[in-house]
Amino acid sequence: MNFRISAVILLVLVSLGGCASQQQAEAPVAVDPYEKYNRAVFSFNMTVDRWFMKPVAKGYDAVAPEPVQTGVSNFFDNIGEVGNIANDVLQWKWKQAGNDTGRLLVNSTLGIAGIFDVASKMGLPENEGEDTGQTLARWGVKQGPYIVLPFLGPSTVREGLALPVDWYVFDPVSHVDRQAVVNSLFALRLTNNRAELFEIEELASGDLYIFIRDAYLQRREYLESDGQVTAGYEDDFGDDDW
């Protein structure tokens, strides 16, 4: 699995408190009208991961001790607060925006560029995170069908359209002047994220495509509803607009 697909599984397991059962319920046809295409891209992504991402991540995991990997994760979580704050404001979540701003300031200074999560110990907890897809959802933009993007993994039409904003507007890495530094940081983040997920890969079961699709859609619902998960999928997949 590429790191984004694996991250979806991990986040669902952590936030919803359990693993998916072996029998995955089939989603309504309207949820995944492009399943044939999606499965082909999914197979391509799995091949890329098997022959490239996973071996690289295994090498990284072998040479980087756990404290180093934790520091790298904290560093990228810290710069991710920039996007969180921007989307907090766009969604009028002022209390959360204040919390995330405090985290960014504290961890960037006392936490030495975010390597140490000092803010959590000071009563500024890390939130689930906000992205442009969640902001568009709050603004009433419909989710659209499920799609699998080459190299990137699961998405929906709305989240796919939001990705460029998250990358090129709200991600501080993209604003670094030197392209070599940008490429290095991107590669490090990708590799570190992939290495973090080795321990949970065995939890995936049944039809892996369906497992990941359902996990992704449930995770998006969880984020967009601020943890208030309801049964089933969004009805707007079948709207006439699509």
N, C-alpha and C positions, 0 to 999 in steps of 0.2 A: 504493500500500500504506500502511496506517497504520503508525505507528512501531513498534508491538510486532511486527507481522508482519515488517517489514524487519529488526528487531533479531534475530529468530530466524534469518533467513538469514545475516546477518553473523556471528553467533556460531558457527553451524555451519561456515561457511567458515573462520573463524579457528581454531577448536578442532580441527576434523577435517582441516584442511590441504588444501582443494581445493574446487572447485565441483561442484554436482550435474550429472550428465550430462543430455542432452536427453531421453533415454528414461527416464522415471520408472516404476519397477516398481509395479504395483498392489498395494496392501496387502490383506491378508485382509479379507473383508467385516466380520468382527467388530471390526476396528479402527475402522471408520468406518460404523457402522450408520445414522447420521443424515445421510448424505452429501447427500441432496436438500436438507434444511433447512440444512446447513452451507454448501452452495454458494450458497444464497440470501442468507444472512447475509454470506458472503464478498463477494458482489457488492455488497451494501449498503456494507460497510466500504470497498471499493475506490472506490466513488462518493464517499463522505465524504472520503476521502483526496485524490482527484483534484480536488475542488472546494473543499476547505477546508484540510486539513492541509498538502498539498504547496505550495500558493501561500504560506501563512503561513511555512513553513519556508524557502522560497526567499527571501522578504523578509528573514528573520532572517539567512540565510547571506550575503546581500548586504551587510548593514550591520554585522554582527559579525565582526571579524577573527578569524583562526584562533586566536591566543593567548587571546582572550576565550572562544571556544567551548571550548577545552581547559580553561580555568579553570572554566567552568560544569559541564562533564562531571566534572571532578575533585571539585567541590563536592558534586554529587549522589552520586557514587561514595562519597565520604567518609561522608555521612550514611547511606548504604546499609549501611555497616559495622555499624550498630546491629542491623539485621535479621540480618546475617551472624553476628554474635556470639551473638545469641539462639538461632538455629537450630544453630550450632556446639555450644552447650551442650546443647540438646535432643537432639542426635545423639551426644553424648559425644565430640565431636571437640575434645579439650582443647588439643592443640598448635595446631590451627588457630584456636581461640578466643583463645588467647594472642597469636597473630600478628595477628589482626584487631583485637583490643583495642589492641595496640601501634600499629597503623596509625591507628586512630581517634584515639588520644591525640596521636600525633606530628603527624599532618596537621591536626588541629583547632587545634593550637597553633603549632608551627613552620611548618606549611603554610598558616597564615592561613585558618582555617575550611575547610581542605581544598582551597583553590584551587590549591595546589601539592602535588604528590605527593612529599613529602620522605621519607616512610617507605620507599618502594621503594629509594631511594638509601642507606638505612640498613640494608638487609638484611631488610626486612619486605615481602615481595612481595605483590602483590594476588592473591587467590585467585579462582577461578571464581565464587564467590558461593554463598550458601545461602538457600533460601526455605522457607516452610512446606510446600509441596508435596513438597520433598525430605525434609523431616522426617517427613511422613506416610508417604512411601515407606519410609523407614528403619524406621518403626514397623509396617510390614506392611500398610498400607492399600492396597487395590488401585487401579490407575490408572483403570479404567473407560474408556468409549468416548471417542473424539476428538470435540470439539465446537468450534464457532467462535462466539465471543461477540460480540454487537453492540458496535462501537467498539473492543473490546479484542483481537480476533483469535483466534488458535489457542489451544486449551486442551484439557484433559481434565476429566472429572468431578471427579477428585481435586484437580487444580490449580485448577479453578474454585471449589471449596469453600474452598480455602486462601487465595484472594486477599483476602477481607475481613480476615483476620488479618495478612497482609503489609501491607495498606494502613492499617488502623485501629489496629493494636497496635504493629507494629514500625517503621512509617515515621514518623520524627520530624516530618515536614511536617504530618501529620494532627493533631499535638498542639500546633501553634501556635495561640494564643488568637484571633488576628484572622483571620476568614474571608477577608478581602480578601488578606491575605498568603498564606494557604494556596492560594487560587485563582491568585495570581500565580506562586507557586513551581511549582505543578502545570503551569500553562501553559508556563512557561519550560522545565521538564524535558521536557515533551512535544515542544515545538518544537525544542529542542536535539537531542534524540534523533533526531527525524525528519530534521533537517538533516545529521546525521552520515552518513546512509545514501545520499545521492545517488549517490556514486561506485560503489556496488556493485549498484544496481538492474539494470544491464544483464546481470548474471551469471545472473539468473533465466531459465529457459528451459522450453520445453514447456508442459504444462498447469500454469499457475501455482498453481492450487488444490492439485494433487497435490504440486508442488514444495515448497510451504510446509508442507503437512501432514507430508510425510516429513521435511523439515528440522526441524520442531518436535519430532516424536516422537524423532528421532535425537538431538537436542540434550538432550531430557529424559532419555533413557537415559544419555547421556554424563554429565550432572550427577549423576543418582541413583546411578550406579555409580562416581563419582569418577574418571571418565576411562577406565574399563574397559569399552569398548563391545564388545558382542557382535552377531553378525549377526541380523537379523530383528527382530520386534517382540515385546513382552511377550505371553505366552500368556494372561495373566489377563483379556484383553479378552473372551474368549469364555466366561468362567466363568458358572455358573448364577446367580450373585449379581446379574447385570446383565440 
